[in-house]
Amino acid sequence: MWKSLCSLFKKDCRMMVSGKFFLMSLGFLALYTLYVNFGYIKFMEAEAYNVYLYDPVGTQTTVSSLVQRVSSKEALDTILLEDTDGVGIDASTGEPQLILCEASEHADRHRIDYALSLLQPSGNYSAEVIGSNTPEQKARKEITCELLFFEIAAVGFLGIAAVLFKEKDMGVIRVHAIVPLRKNLFVLSKLAIFLLSDLAFAVLLTVLNVGRLETAAILPAVLFQTALLSLVMALTGLACALLLKDFRQFTLAYLLIAIFVATPVFLSANTAVKLDWIQYHPFFHMYMGLKNAYFGTPPDSHVYYLGCLAAIAVLFAGVQCAFRREMGKES
């Protein structure tokens, strides 16, 4: 059995090399790395909000050196019209009154908390450092997690289907219908090659964008979460390739994956858009599991792992049934 599986694995490797699957993965790896290091990180290097204080009688005695004082209420209003991200504090009446141009609710809360922390009144608004990541490390981990999820759930899924449809057109399944091999070896060999390629991609992407020292601490958890997502997407790709007639039909399935799997997850996890039903979205939990792995946070419940294993088992059984059905057509 092992010799047969190794033989199929080598054949799958040659097929993926000839189909330029690995070349496509390396291309996306280079693209993602350039984007993270020369695009995203540069874009995220935002300076802290400017805080302006009008305090004519000196009621605020413990003010941070980061606060810029102004001489009049008119000057405060003028400078806030020019610096719309800044926060103004009017302490002319003794009680600090905050003035700012309204943006999103989430951002406004951050700006208000930051401004009050710079006043430091009796320590009531002292800033607290949460976690050990610097802003750059946090940004690198977040974007690397998002790119890895997108690569496996969308780009990798498309590559899986492309390779399998090519094999289907070449009559590979027809050959397996007549050779004296255990039929589940075909499925296992495909899972092995796609899983190993996704794990290698995860290692390289994380090392290049997060750093070797940071990667060493989080790599086991990241690889485990990557393996769960990879198996789910590989089995889904196998099912689509076996059940659909051609690649044109697959494009509709791929569109559904992109719209209903990736889009809601990214909107809920990374924007101000909040969807009440997202907690029932299975891929949202897989994304959060991957994100928690990057930040060293364990999942809240073992139900998540049980759900992933159950999904893999059901998909594997479904792919086996679809493969035997396809072999029945070819024999």
Secondary structure, DSSP 4 states (H G I P E B T S, - for coil): -HHHHHHHHHHHHHHHHHTTHHHHHHHHHHHHHHHIIIIIHHHH-PPPPPEEEE-TT----S--TTEEE-SSHHHHHHHHHH-TT-EEEE-TTSS-EEEE----HHHHHHHHHHHHHHH-STTTT-----SS--HHHHHHHHHHHHHHHHIIIIIHHHHHHHHHHHHHHHTHHHHHTTSSS-THHHHHHHHHHHHHHHHHHHHHHHHHHH-HHHHHHHHHHHHHHHHHHHHHHHHHHHHHHHHSSSHHHHHHHHHHHIIIIIHHHHHHHHSS---GGGGG-HHHHHHHHHHHHHTT---S-THHHHHHHHHHHHHHHHHHHHHHHHHHHH-
